[in-house]
Amino acid sequence: MNKAIIRPTLIYIIRLWAESDQGGWVWRVSLQPVQPRESMPLGFASLAEAMTFLQTAIVNVIPSDKEI
């Protein structure tokens, strides 16, 4: 009998917008988790901060080979 492989999944709605900042434009980011464990949007001052958050989230849900 084949076992179904349950793959970790992270689902976010991403919102990007530009704001004026000291004569230039900067991108702001908001991530809205779709999974119920976190329902509040997460705000970030930069795209780099959002990407760091996502990279950390990915590392925290990657299963070890023993778990697959």
Biopython code that builds the backbone (N, CA, C, O; Angstrom):
import numpy as np
from Bio.PDB.StructureBuilder import StructureBuilder

atoms = [
    (1, "MET", "N", (0.844, -1.181, 0.000)),
    (1, "MET", "CA", (0.000, 0.000, 0.000)),
    (1, "MET", "C", (0.890, 1.245, 0.000)),
    (1, "MET", "O", (1.816, 1.355, 0.803)),
    (2, "ASN", "N", (0.605, 2.161, -0.891)),
    (2, "ASN", "CA", (1.363, 3.409, -0.962)),
    (2, "ASN", "C", (0.854, 4.391, 0.076)),
    (2, "ASN", "O", (-0.351, 4.574, 0.251)),
    (3, "LYS", "N", (1.804, 5.021, 0.763)),
    (3, "LYS", "CA", (1.437, 6.067, 1.718)),
    (3, "LYS", "C", (1.373, 7.401, 0.989)),
    (3, "LYS", "O", (2.214, 7.699, 0.141)),
    (4, "ALA", "N", (0.383, 8.186, 1.323)),
    (4, "ALA", "CA", (0.298, 9.538, 0.754)),
    (4, "ALA", "C", (1.352, 10.408, 1.416)),
    (4, "ALA", "O", (1.542, 10.351, 2.631)),
    (5, "ILE", "N", (2.023, 11.199, 0.629)),
    (5, "ILE", "CA", (3.016, 12.126, 1.163)),
    (5, "ILE", "C", (2.323, 13.452, 1.434)),
    (5, "ILE", "O", (1.746, 14.069, 0.539)),
    (6, "ILE", "N", (2.393, 13.870, 2.675)),
    (6, "ILE", "CA", (1.822, 15.161, 3.036)),
    (6, "ILE", "C", (2.939, 16.189, 2.934)),
    (6, "ILE", "O", (3.917, 16.148, 3.681)),
    (7, "ARG", "N", (2.776, 17.092, 2.012)),
    (7, "ARG", "CA", (3.803, 18.113, 1.791)),
    (7, "ARG", "C", (3.476, 19.356, 2.599)),
    (7, "ARG", "O", (2.327, 19.796, 2.630)),
    (8, "PRO", "N", (4.484, 19.924, 3.255)),
    (8, "PRO", "CA", (4.245, 21.176, 3.976)),
    (8, "PRO", "C", (3.860, 22.278, 2.997)),
    (8, "PRO", "O", (4.413, 22.370, 1.901)),
    (9, "THR", "N", (2.924, 23.096, 3.393)),
    (9, "THR", "CA", (2.449, 24.170, 2.535)),
    (9, "THR", "C", (2.282, 25.445, 3.343)),
    (9, "THR", "O", (1.700, 25.426, 4.427)),
    (10, "LEU", "N", (2.785, 26.538, 2.825)),
    (10, "LEU", "CA", (2.559, 27.857, 3.405)),
    (10, "LEU", "C", (1.818, 28.681, 2.359)),
    (10, "LEU", "O", (2.237, 28.753, 1.204)),
    (11, "ILE", "N", (0.719, 29.299, 2.769)),
    (11, "ILE", "CA", (-0.078, 30.074, 1.827)),
    (11, "ILE", "C", (-0.264, 31.482, 2.386)),
    (11, "ILE", "O", (-0.763, 31.663, 3.497)),
    (12, "TYR", "N", (0.142, 32.464, 1.606)),
    (12, "TYR", "CA", (0.001, 33.863, 1.989)),
    (12, "TYR", "C", (-0.573, 34.654, 0.822)),
    (12, "TYR", "O", (-0.292, 34.364, -0.341)),
    (13, "ILE", "N", (-1.367, 35.638, 1.145)),
    (13, "ILE", "CA", (-1.759, 36.648, 0.168)),
    (13, "ILE", "C", (-0.772, 37.785, 0.358)),
    (13, "ILE", "O", (-0.581, 38.263, 1.476)),
    (14, "ILE", "N", (-0.143, 38.220, -0.725)),
    (14, "ILE", "CA", (0.859, 39.281, -0.626)),
    (14, "ILE", "C", (0.288, 40.582, -1.185)),
    (14, "ILE", "O", (-0.355, 40.603, -2.234)),
    (15, "ARG", "N", (0.541, 41.653, -0.460)),
    (15, "ARG", "CA", (0.120, 42.983, -0.914)),
    (15, "ARG", "C", (1.367, 43.853, -0.952)),
    (15, "ARG", "O", (2.083, 43.964, 0.043)),
    (16, "LEU", "N", (1.624, 44.464, -2.090)),
    (16, "LEU", "CA", (2.775, 45.356, -2.278)),
    (16, "LEU", "C", (2.267, 46.740, -2.651)),
    (16, "LEU", "O", (1.356, 46.872, -3.469)),
    (17, "TRP", "N", (2.852, 47.765, -2.056)),
    (17, "TRP", "CA", (2.500, 49.128, -2.433)),
    (17, "TRP", "C", (3.716, 50.021, -2.242)),
    (17, "TRP", "O", (4.585, 49.746, -1.414)),
    (18, "ALA", "N", (3.761, 51.089, -3.018)),
    (18, "ALA", "CA", (4.864, 52.043, -2.933)),
    (18, "ALA", "C", (4.420, 53.250, -2.114)),
    (18, "ALA", "O", (3.285, 53.714, -2.218)),
    (19, "GLU", "N", (5.345, 53.743, -1.301)),
    (19, "GLU", "CA", (5.107, 54.956, -0.510)),
    (19, "GLU", "C", (6.253, 55.925, -0.740)),
    (19, "GLU", "O", (7.401, 55.526, -0.933)),
    (20, "SER", "N", (5.917, 57.199, -0.714)),
    (20, "SER", "CA", (6.929, 58.228, -0.836)),
    (20, "SER", "C", (7.744, 58.279, 0.454)),
    (20, "SER", "O", (7.186, 58.244, 1.551)),
    (21, "ASP", "N", (9.061, 58.363, 0.317)),
    (21, "ASP", "CA", (9.935, 58.403, 1.484)),
    (21, "ASP", "C", (11.151, 59.269, 1.173)),
    (21, "ASP", "O", (12.030, 58.856, 0.417)),
    (22, "GLN", "N", (11.204, 60.443, 1.741)),
    (22, "GLN", "CA", (12.337, 61.366, 1.589)),
    (22, "GLN", "C", (12.660, 61.622, 0.118)),
    (22, "GLN", "O", (13.816, 61.550, -0.299)),
    (23, "GLY", "N", (11.632, 61.917, -0.650)),
    (23, "GLY", "CA", (11.834, 62.259, -2.054)),
    (23, "GLY", "C", (11.944, 61.082, -3.001)),
    (23, "GLY", "O", (12.081, 61.277, -4.208)),
    (24, "GLY", "N", (11.889, 59.865, -2.484)),
    (24, "GLY", "CA", (11.949, 58.672, -3.326)),
    (24, "GLY", "C", (10.777, 57.766, -3.010)),
    (24, "GLY", "O", (9.878, 58.127, -2.250)),
    (25, "TRP", "N", (10.800, 56.604, -3.595)),
    (25, "TRP", "CA", (9.741, 55.629, -3.368)),
    (25, "TRP", "C", (10.326, 54.386, -2.729)),
    (25, "TRP", "O", (11.409, 53.934, -3.102)),
    (26, "VAL", "N", (9.607, 53.836, -1.765)),
    (26, "VAL", "CA", (9.993, 52.566, -1.153)),
    (26, "VAL", "C", (8.792, 51.611, -1.225)),
    (26, "VAL", "O", (7.637, 52.030, -1.152)),
    (27, "TRP", "N", (9.095, 50.350, -1.366)),
    (27, "TRP", "CA", (8.049, 49.339, -1.407)),
    (27, "TRP", "C", (7.749, 48.855, -0.004)),
    (27, "TRP", "O", (8.662, 48.600, 0.781)),
    (28, "ARG", "N", (6.479, 48.729, 0.309)),
    (28, "ARG", "CA", (6.005, 48.166, 1.565)),
    (28, "ARG", "C", (5.315, 46.845, 1.235)),
    (28, "ARG", "O", (4.810, 46.653, 0.128)),
    (29, "VAL", "N", (5.302, 45.949, 2.202)),
    (29, "VAL", "CA", (4.768, 44.614, 1.976)),
    (29, "VAL", "C", (3.880, 44.204, 3.142)),
    (29, "VAL", "O", (4.182, 44.486, 4.301)),
    (30, "SER", "N", (2.795, 43.542, 2.817)),
    (30, "SER", "CA", (1.934, 42.935, 3.821)),
    (30, "SER", "C", (1.667, 41.503, 3.385)),
    (30, "SER", "O", (1.344, 41.250, 2.225)),
    (31, "LEU", "N", (1.801, 40.568, 4.320)),
    (31, "LEU", "CA", (1.486, 39.164, 4.057)),
    (31, "LEU", "C", (0.293, 38.776, 4.916)),
    (31, "LEU", "O", (0.300, 38.998, 6.127)),
    (32, "GLN", "N", (-0.713, 38.207, 4.307)),
    (32, "GLN", "CA", (-1.895, 37.734, 5.036)),
    (32, "GLN", "C", (-1.878, 36.214, 5.003)),
    (32, "GLN", "O", (-2.118, 35.616, 3.954)),
    (33, "PRO", "N", (-1.596, 35.577, 6.142)),
    (33, "PRO", "CA", (-1.631, 34.109, 6.156)),
    (33, "PRO", "C", (-3.032, 33.611, 5.845)),
    (33, "PRO", "O", (-4.016, 34.151, 6.350)),
    (34, "VAL", "N", (-3.123, 32.588, 5.020)),
    (34, "VAL", "CA", (-4.406, 32.019, 4.667)),
    (34, "VAL", "C", (-4.777, 30.912, 5.656)),
    (34, "VAL", "O", (-5.956, 30.693, 5.932)),
    (35, "GLN", "N", (-3.785, 30.229, 6.178)),
    (35, "GLN", "CA", (-4.037, 29.175, 7.151)),
    (35, "GLN", "C", (-4.494, 29.797, 8.466)),
    (35, "GLN", "O", (-4.020, 30.872, 8.835)),
    (36, "PRO", "N", (-5.398, 29.147, 9.172)),
    (36, "PRO", "CA", (-6.026, 29.764, 10.342)),
    (36, "PRO", "C", (-5.124, 29.992, 11.551)),
    (36, "PRO", "O", (-5.519, 30.719, 12.463)),
    (37, "ARG", "N", (-3.937, 29.407, 11.598)),
    (37, "ARG", "CA", (-3.129, 29.572, 12.807)),
    (37, "ARG", "C", (-2.694, 31.024, 13.026)),
    (37, "ARG", "O", (-2.471, 31.437, 14.164)),
    (38, "GLU", "N", (-2.576, 31.781, 11.967)),
    (38, "GLU", "CA", (-2.252, 33.211, 12.072)),
    (38, "GLU", "C", (-3.219, 33.960, 11.165)),
    (38, "GLU", "O", (-3.166, 33.819, 9.943)),
    (39, "SER", "N", (-4.090, 34.744, 11.754)),
    (39, "SER", "CA", (-5.082, 35.398, 10.919)),
    (39, "SER", "C", (-4.788, 36.883, 10.675)),
    (39, "SER", "O", (-5.377, 37.480, 9.774)),
    (40, "MET", "N", (-3.903, 37.478, 11.448)),
    (40, "MET", "CA", (-3.606, 38.900, 11.289)),
    (40, "MET", "C", (-2.570, 39.109, 10.184)),
    (40, "MET", "O", (-1.636, 38.318, 10.053)),
    (41, "PRO", "N", (-2.731, 40.172, 9.387)),
    (41, "PRO", "CA", (-1.711, 40.482, 8.383)),
    (41, "PRO", "C", (-0.376, 40.811, 9.060)),
    (41, "PRO", "O", (-0.338, 41.367, 10.157)),
    (42, "LEU", "N", (0.686, 40.463, 8.395)),
    (42, "LEU", "CA", (2.031, 40.760, 8.879)),
    (42, "LEU", "C", (2.592, 41.869, 8.006)),
    (42, "LEU", "O", (2.685, 41.706, 6.790)),
    (43, "GLY", "N", (2.968, 42.993, 8.601)),
    (43, "GLY", "CA", (3.472, 44.121, 7.832)),
    (43, "GLY", "C", (4.989, 44.182, 7.862)),
    (43, "GLY", "O", (5.612, 43.839, 8.867)),
    (44, "PHE", "N", (5.580, 44.619, 6.760)),
    (44, "PHE", "CA", (7.033, 44.724, 6.639)),
    (44, "PHE", "C", (7.390, 46.046, 5.982)),
    (44, "PHE", "O", (6.710, 46.492, 5.058)),
    (45, "ALA", "N", (8.446, 46.663, 6.457)),
    (45, "ALA", "CA", (8.881, 47.944, 5.915)),
    (45, "ALA", "C", (9.581, 47.799, 4.571)),
    (45, "ALA", "O", (9.738, 48.779, 3.843)),
    (46, "SER", "N", (10.003, 46.580, 4.238)),
    (46, "SER", "CA", (10.690, 46.386, 2.963)),
    (46, "SER", "C", (10.437, 44.980, 2.444)),
    (46, "SER", "O", (10.066, 44.077, 3.195)),
    (47, "LEU", "N", (10.643, 44.817, 1.158)),
    (47, "LEU", "CA", (10.526, 43.507, 0.545)),
    (47, "LEU", "C", (11.576, 42.562, 1.116)),
    (47, "LEU", "O", (11.308, 41.372, 1.284)),
    (48, "ALA", "N", (12.767, 43.074, 1.417)),
    (48, "ALA", "CA", (13.835, 42.246, 1.981)),
    (48, "ALA", "C", (13.412, 41.662, 3.329)),
    (48, "ALA", "O", (13.689, 40.496, 3.610)),
    (49, "GLU", "N", (12.745, 42.460, 4.162)),
    (49, "GLU", "CA", (12.276, 41.960, 5.460)),
    (49, "GLU", "C", (11.235, 40.854, 5.271)),
    (49, "GLU", "O", (11.248, 39.854, 5.988)),
    (50, "ALA", "N", (10.347, 41.038, 4.315)),
    (50, "ALA", "CA", (9.323, 40.025, 4.047)),
    (50, "ALA", "C", (9.966, 38.732, 3.558)),
    (50, "ALA", "O", (9.560, 37.643, 3.962)),
    (51, "MET", "N", (10.963, 38.850, 2.693)),
    (51, "MET", "CA", (11.631, 37.661, 2.172)),
    (51, "MET", "C", (12.383, 36.923, 3.280)),
    (51, "MET", "O", (12.403, 35.692, 3.303)),
    (52, "THR", "N", (12.995, 37.663, 4.192)),
    (52, "THR", "CA", (13.678, 37.042, 5.333)),
    (52, "THR", "C", (12.670, 36.274, 6.178)),
    (52, "THR", "O", (12.941, 35.153, 6.608)),
    (53, "PHE", "N", (11.503, 36.878, 6.417)),
    (53, "PHE", "CA", (10.449, 36.201, 7.166)),
    (53, "PHE", "C", (10.043, 34.906, 6.469)),
    (53, "PHE", "O", (9.933, 33.862, 7.113)),
    (54, "LEU", "N", (9.818, 34.969, 5.151)),
    (54, "LEU", "CA", (9.393, 33.784, 4.403)),
    (54, "LEU", "C", (10.471, 32.700, 4.394)),
    (54, "LEU", "O", (10.163, 31.513, 4.497)),
    (55, "GLN", "N", (11.732, 33.111, 4.269)),
    (55, "GLN", "CA", (12.820, 32.130, 4.295)),
    (55, "GLN", "C", (12.858, 31.402, 5.635)),
    (55, "GLN", "O", (13.058, 30.189, 5.678)),
    (56, "THR", "N", (12.667, 32.138, 6.725)),
    (56, "THR", "CA", (12.647, 31.535, 8.056)),
    (56, "THR", "C", (11.444, 30.600, 8.202)),
    (56, "THR", "O", (11.566, 29.509, 8.759)),
    (57, "ALA", "N", (10.291, 31.029, 7.705)),
    (57, "ALA", "CA", (9.094, 30.194, 7.778)),
    (57, "ALA", "C", (9.293, 28.891, 7.014)),
    (57, "ALA", "O", (8.867, 27.829, 7.469)),
    (58, "ILE", "N", (9.934, 28.972, 5.863)),
    (58, "ILE", "CA", (10.180, 27.777, 5.054)),
    (58, "ILE", "C", (11.109, 26.813, 5.788)),
    (58, "ILE", "O", (10.852, 25.609, 5.826)),
    (59, "VAL", "N", (12.170, 27.329, 6.361)),
    (59, "VAL", "CA", (13.119, 26.490, 7.089)),
    (59, "VAL", "C", (12.424, 25.784, 8.252)),
    (59, "VAL", "O", (12.735, 24.634, 8.559)),
    (60, "ASN", "N", (11.491, 26.468, 8.891)),
    (60, "ASN", "CA", (10.814, 25.897, 10.054)),
    (60, "ASN", "C", (9.795, 24.823, 9.710)),
    (60, "ASN", "O", (9.368, 24.095, 10.606)),
    (61, "VAL", "N", (9.386, 24.690, 8.454)),
    (61, "VAL", "CA", (8.398, 23.672, 8.095)),
    (61, "VAL", "C", (8.949, 22.579, 7.195)),
    (61, "VAL", "O", (8.215, 21.656, 6.843)),
    (62, "ILE", "N", (10.208, 22.652, 6.814)),
    (62, "ILE", "CA", (10.787, 21.604, 5.962)),
    (62, "ILE", "C", (10.976, 20.357, 6.811)),
    (62, "ILE", "O", (11.677, 20.395, 7.822)),
    (63, "PRO", "N", (10.352, 19.245, 6.405)),
    (63, "PRO", "CA", (10.485, 18.019, 7.182)),
    (63, "PRO", "C", (11.847, 17.384, 6.960)),
    (63, "PRO", "O", (12.484, 17.592, 5.927)),
    (64, "SER", "N", (12.283, 16.610, 7.941)),
    (64, "SER", "CA", (13.515, 15.846, 7.751)),
    (64, "SER", "C", (13.176, 14.625, 6.898)),
    (64, "SER", "O", (12.006, 14.285, 6.718)),
    (65, "ASP", "N", (14.211, 13.973, 6.376)),
    (65, "ASP", "CA", (14.001, 12.782, 5.547)),
    (65, "ASP", "C", (13.270, 11.690, 6.329)),
    (65, "ASP", "O", (12.524, 10.907, 5.741)),
    (66, "LYS", "N", (13.472, 11.629, 7.633)),
    (66, "LYS", "CA", (12.841, 10.608, 8.463)),
    (66, "LYS", "C", (11.331, 10.817, 8.559)),
    (66, "LYS", "O", (10.582, 9.863, 8.773)),
    (67, "GLU", "N", (10.886, 12.061, 8.401)),
    (67, "GLU", "CA", (9.466, 12.373, 8.525)),
    (67, "GLU", "C", (8.693, 12.082, 7.254)),
    (67, "GLU", "O", (7.468, 11.966, 7.291)),
    (68, "ILE", "N", (9.385, 11.963, 6.129)),
    (68, "ILE", "CA", (8.695, 11.763, 4.846)),
    (68, "ILE", "C", (8.379, 10.291, 4.656)),
    (68, "ILE", "O", (7.799, 9.910, 3.640)),
]
sb = StructureBuilder()
sb.init_structure("model")
sb.init_model(0)
sb.init_chain("A")
sb.init_seg("    ")
for serial, (resi, resn, name, xyz) in enumerate(atoms, 1):
    if name == "N":
        sb.init_residue(resn, " ", resi, " ")
    sb.init_atom(name, np.array(xyz, "f"), 0.0, 1.0, " ", f" {name:<3s}", serial, name[0])
structure = sb.get_structure()
